Amino acid sequence: MYNIDQFSQITNINKLVLRTWENRYGLFKATRTKTNIRVYSDDLLVKALNIKSLTENGYKISFLAKQSKDQLNNLVNESKSSNDKNIAYEFYVNKFIEAALNYDALLFQKTYTEGIEKYNIIEFYQKVILQTFSKIGLFWLTNRINPGQEHFLSELIKQKILASTDNSAKKITKSSRWLLFLPPNEFHEIGLIFAKFLLIQNGYDVTYLGSNVPLQCLDHISEKKHIDNILIFSVSNFSKTNILTTIGYMHEKFPKSKKFLVSDLKINSNMVKLSNTKIISDIKQFLKIIK
């Protein structure tokens, strides 16, 4: 269950507006604890996300409040055809969240298939998948989402990207070789898997080590294979705290290789400059590098 602060933060509906809509229209009628605190269910959360999206699509709340569940679902489904791309993107984001909350693999499959048919995979990844996990990050901040729900969604998306990688694999046409891994205690692998997809699609030779890789593993690789470029992600607090150690170790083992770090960190360190490391903040930067 969500309290009103959590519910407001996730849905981006002001608490005063929530109270007004509840009193005036009977919307999102929360249950009350023994101490009279409002608590909201997953079903109300999904409904609120959808209604918020519909109001941004021009619908009046007075109209939406009168609609049945099926009528609201029909209106939501129509929003995916909106000329406003941001509204259409939000439809898919909300459907992914609904699938995660309810462990609904069929809804995920339907949403993913429709989205990929409508958008190319790069646009869908950037505008829908990344935004989905950004919003799910709010769930984590409220300590509300169960880890199983996040893992459920993550694994389904991983499977889809891996399948796309297999289906689009081409002959190696580029001489530049890439090494991809996540440093110790870094487990957010979806971005790395998608980077692998992009590199293979563009004809690069990729050595992929996966998540939570002990730095000592680099010793053996440096002896066995020439690596031109290294790509790592740093998302967790632990890997961020130890990122200079990671960069230093990479540079020791691969002094001539270019290093690319995907992170929101702002690092002012001689180590970054001396190790030939570039920080990437978004997918557009990475696409320019590999094209």
C-alpha positions as CSV (number, residue, x, y, z in Angstrom):
1,M,0.0,0.0,0.0
2,Y,1.1,3.6,-0.7
3,N,0.6,6.6,1.6
4,I,-0.4,9.9,-0.1
5,D,3.1,11.2,-0.3
6,Q,4.3,8.1,-2.1
7,F,1.2,8.0,-4.3
8,S,1.6,11.7,-5.3
9,Q,5.3,11.3,-6.1
10,I,4.9,8.3,-8.3
11,T,1.8,9.5,-10.2
12,N,3.0,13.2,-10.3
13,I,-0.4,14.3,-9.1
14,N,-0.3,17.0,-6.4
15,K,-1.6,15.9,-3.0
16,L,-4.1,18.7,-2.9
17,V,-5.4,17.7,-6.3
18,L,-5.7,14.1,-5.1
19,R,-7.8,15.1,-2.1
20,T,-9.9,17.4,-4.3
21,W,-10.6,14.7,-6.9
22,E,-11.5,12.2,-4.1
23,N,-13.9,14.6,-2.4
24,R,-15.4,16.0,-5.5
25,Y,-15.5,13.0,-7.9
26,G,-14.9,10.0,-5.7
27,L,-11.7,9.3,-7.6
28,F,-8.9,7.3,-6.0
29,K,-10.9,6.8,-2.9
30,A,-8.2,5.6,-0.5
31,T,-8.8,3.3,2.5
32,R,-7.9,4.6,5.9
33,T,-5.7,3.2,8.6
34,K,-6.8,3.2,12.3
35,T,-5.0,6.5,12.6
36,N,-7.0,7.9,9.6
37,I,-4.1,7.9,7.2
38,R,-4.9,7.4,3.5
39,V,-3.5,4.3,1.9
40,Y,-3.7,3.5,-1.8
41,S,-3.5,0.1,-3.6
42,D,-1.7,-1.0,-6.7
43,D,-5.0,-0.9,-8.6
44,L,-5.5,2.7,-7.7
45,L,-2.0,3.5,-8.7
46,V,-2.4,2.1,-12.2
47,K,-5.8,3.9,-12.5
48,A,-4.1,7.2,-11.4
49,L,-1.3,6.8,-13.9
50,N,-3.8,6.3,-16.7
51,I,-6.0,9.1,-15.7
52,K,-3.1,11.5,-15.3
53,S,-2.0,10.5,-18.8
54,L,-5.5,11.1,-20.2
55,T,-5.8,14.5,-18.6
56,E,-2.6,15.5,-20.3
57,N,-4.2,14.2,-23.5
58,G,-6.9,16.8,-23.1
59,Y,-9.7,14.9,-21.3
60,K,-11.5,16.7,-18.5
61,I,-11.4,15.1,-15.1
62,S,-15.1,15.6,-14.7
63,F,-15.6,13.4,-17.7
64,L,-13.1,10.8,-16.8
65,A,-14.6,10.4,-13.3
66,K,-17.8,9.2,-14.8
67,Q,-16.3,6.5,-17.0
68,S,-16.4,2.8,-16.1
69,K,-13.2,0.8,-15.9
70,D,-13.7,-0.6,-19.4
71,Q,-14.4,2.8,-20.8
72,L,-11.2,4.2,-19.2
73,N,-9.2,1.3,-20.6
74,N,-10.6,2.0,-24.1
75,L,-9.6,5.7,-23.8
76,V,-6.1,4.7,-22.6
77,N,-5.7,2.3,-25.5
78,E,-6.6,5.1,-27.9
79,S,-3.9,7.3,-26.4
80,K,-1.2,5.0,-27.9
81,S,-2.2,6.4,-31.3
82,S,-1.9,10.0,-30.2
83,N,-0.1,12.4,-32.5
84,D,1.7,13.6,-29.4
85,K,4.6,11.1,-29.1
86,N,5.1,11.8,-25.4
87,I,1.6,10.8,-24.7
88,A,2.0,7.6,-26.7
89,Y,5.3,6.8,-25.0
90,E,3.6,7.3,-21.6
91,F,1.0,4.7,-22.6
92,Y,3.7,2.1,-23.0
93,V,5.5,3.1,-19.8
94,N,2.3,2.8,-17.8
95,K,1.5,-0.6,-19.3
96,F,5.0,-1.9,-18.4
97,I,4.5,-0.7,-14.8
98,E,1.1,-2.4,-14.7
99,A,2.6,-5.6,-16.0
100,A,5.3,-5.5,-13.3
101,L,3.0,-4.7,-10.5
102,N,0.8,-7.7,-11.4
103,Y,3.4,-10.1,-12.7
104,D,1.5,-10.1,-16.0
105,A,3.7,-11.6,-18.6
106,L,1.0,-11.6,-21.3
107,L,0.5,-7.8,-20.8
108,F,4.2,-7.3,-21.1
109,Q,4.4,-9.3,-24.2
110,K,1.5,-7.5,-25.9
111,T,2.9,-4.1,-24.9
112,Y,6.4,-4.9,-26.1
113,T,5.3,-6.3,-29.4
114,E,3.1,-3.4,-30.2
115,G,5.8,-0.9,-29.2
116,I,8.5,-2.5,-31.3
117,E,6.2,-2.6,-34.3
118,K,5.4,1.1,-33.9
119,Y,8.9,2.4,-33.1
120,N,12.4,1.2,-34.0
121,I,14.1,-0.5,-31.1
122,I,16.5,2.4,-30.3
123,E,13.6,4.8,-30.0
124,F,11.6,2.4,-27.9
125,Y,14.5,1.7,-25.6
126,Q,15.3,5.4,-25.1
127,K,11.8,6.7,-24.8
128,V,9.9,3.9,-23.2
129,I,12.2,1.3,-21.5
130,L,14.6,3.8,-19.9
131,Q,11.6,6.0,-18.8
132,T,9.9,2.9,-17.3
133,F,12.9,2.1,-15.1
134,S,13.3,5.8,-14.3
135,K,9.8,5.8,-12.9
136,I,10.3,2.5,-11.2
137,G,13.2,4.2,-9.5
138,L,10.6,6.3,-7.7
139,F,9.0,3.1,-6.4
140,W,12.4,2.1,-4.9
141,L,12.7,5.5,-3.3
142,T,9.4,5.0,-1.5
143,N,10.4,1.5,-0.5
144,R,7.2,0.2,-2.1
145,I,8.0,-2.0,-5.1
146,N,8.8,-5.5,-4.3
147,P,12.3,-6.6,-5.7
148,G,10.5,-9.5,-7.4
149,Q,8.4,-7.0,-9.4
150,E,11.5,-5.2,-10.6
151,H,13.3,-8.4,-11.4
152,F,10.3,-9.7,-13.2
153,L,10.2,-6.8,-15.6
154,S,14.0,-6.6,-15.9
155,E,14.4,-10.2,-16.9
156,L,11.6,-10.0,-19.5
157,I,13.2,-6.9,-21.1
158,K,16.7,-8.6,-21.0
159,Q,15.2,-11.6,-22.9
160,K,13.8,-9.4,-25.6
161,I,17.0,-7.5,-26.1
162,L,19.0,-10.7,-26.2
163,A,16.6,-12.1,-28.8
164,S,17.0,-9.0,-30.9
165,T,20.7,-9.3,-30.6
166,D,20.6,-12.9,-31.9
167,N,18.2,-12.0,-34.7
168,S,20.2,-9.0,-35.9
169,A,23.7,-10.4,-35.6
170,K,25.9,-9.6,-38.6
171,K,29.3,-10.6,-39.7
172,I,32.1,-8.7,-37.9
173,T,33.0,-5.9,-40.3
174,K,34.8,-3.5,-37.9
175,S,38.4,-4.0,-36.8
176,S,37.8,-2.3,-33.4
177,R,37.2,-4.8,-30.5
178,W,35.0,-4.0,-27.5
179,L,35.0,-5.3,-24.0
180,L,31.8,-4.9,-22.0
181,F,31.3,-5.5,-18.3
182,L,29.9,-4.2,-15.0
183,P,32.3,-3.7,-12.1
184,P,32.0,-5.4,-8.7
185,N,28.5,-5.1,-7.1
186,E,27.0,-3.5,-10.2
187,F,24.0,-5.5,-11.3
188,H,22.0,-3.1,-13.5
189,E,22.7,-5.0,-16.7
190,I,20.0,-3.9,-19.2
191,G,21.9,-0.9,-20.5
192,L,25.0,-3.0,-21.0
193,I,23.0,-5.7,-22.9
194,F,21.5,-3.0,-25.1
195,A,25.0,-1.6,-25.8
196,K,26.0,-5.1,-26.9
197,F,23.0,-5.2,-29.2
198,L,24.0,-1.9,-30.8
199,L,27.7,-2.9,-31.2
200,I,26.9,-6.3,-32.8
201,Q,24.3,-4.7,-35.0
202,N,27.0,-2.4,-36.3
203,G,29.5,-5.2,-37.0
204,Y,31.8,-5.0,-34.0
205,D,33.6,-7.9,-32.2
206,V,32.3,-7.8,-28.6
207,T,33.6,-9.6,-25.6
208,Y,30.8,-9.6,-23.0
209,L,31.4,-10.4,-19.3
210,G,28.1,-9.4,-17.8
211,S,27.5,-8.0,-14.3
212,N,29.4,-7.9,-11.0
213,V,32.7,-8.8,-12.6
214,P,35.8,-9.0,-10.3
215,L,38.4,-6.7,-11.6
216,Q,41.0,-9.5,-11.5
217,C,39.2,-11.1,-14.5
218,L,40.7,-8.4,-16.6
219,D,44.2,-9.8,-16.0
220,H,43.5,-12.9,-18.1
221,I,41.6,-11.1,-20.8
222,S,44.5,-8.6,-21.3
223,E,46.8,-11.5,-21.9
224,K,44.6,-13.3,-24.3
225,K,42.9,-10.7,-26.4
226,H,43.6,-7.3,-27.9
227,I,40.9,-4.8,-26.8
228,D,40.5,-1.4,-28.4
229,N,37.5,-0.1,-26.4
230,I,36.1,-0.8,-23.0
231,L,32.5,0.1,-21.9
232,I,31.3,-0.1,-18.3
233,F,28.2,1.2,-16.5
234,S,28.2,2.7,-13.0
235,V,24.7,3.0,-11.5
236,S,24.8,1.7,-7.9
237,N,26.3,3.7,-5.1
238,F,28.9,1.0,-4.4
239,S,30.3,1.1,-7.9
240,K,30.2,4.9,-8.0
241,T,32.2,5.0,-4.7
242,N,34.8,2.7,-6.2
243,I,34.8,4.0,-9.7
244,L,38.3,5.5,-9.6
245,T,39.7,2.2,-8.5
246,T,37.9,0.5,-11.4
247,I,39.2,3.0,-13.9
248,G,42.7,2.7,-12.5
249,Y,42.7,-1.1,-12.8
250,M,41.3,-1.0,-16.3
251,H,44.1,1.5,-17.3
252,E,46.7,-0.7,-15.7
253,K,45.6,-3.8,-17.7
254,F,44.6,-2.0,-21.0
255,P,46.8,1.2,-21.1
256,K,46.2,1.8,-24.8
257,S,42.5,1.1,-24.9
258,K,39.8,3.8,-24.9
259,K,37.5,3.6,-21.9
260,F,33.9,4.6,-21.8
261,L,31.9,5.0,-18.6
262,V,28.1,5.3,-18.7
263,S,27.1,7.2,-15.5
264,D,25.5,10.3,-14.1
265,L,28.7,10.9,-12.1
266,K,30.6,14.2,-12.6
267,I,34.3,13.2,-12.0
268,N,37.1,15.8,-11.9
269,S,40.1,13.6,-11.6
270,N,43.4,13.3,-13.3
271,M,42.8,9.5,-13.4
272,V,40.0,10.0,-15.9
273,K,42.1,12.1,-18.2
274,L,45.3,10.0,-17.9
275,S,43.4,6.7,-18.5
276,N,41.7,8.0,-21.7
277,T,38.3,7.6,-20.2
278,K,35.2,9.4,-21.5
279,I,32.0,9.7,-19.5
280,I,28.8,9.0,-21.5
281,S,25.5,10.4,-20.2
282,D,23.0,9.2,-22.9
283,I,22.5,6.8,-25.7
284,K,22.9,9.5,-28.4
285,Q,26.6,10.0,-27.4
286,F,27.2,6.3,-27.6
287,L,25.6,6.0,-31.1
288,K,27.9,8.8,-32.4
289,I,30.9,6.9,-31.1
290,I,30.1,3.6,-32.8
291,K,28.7,4.8,-36.1
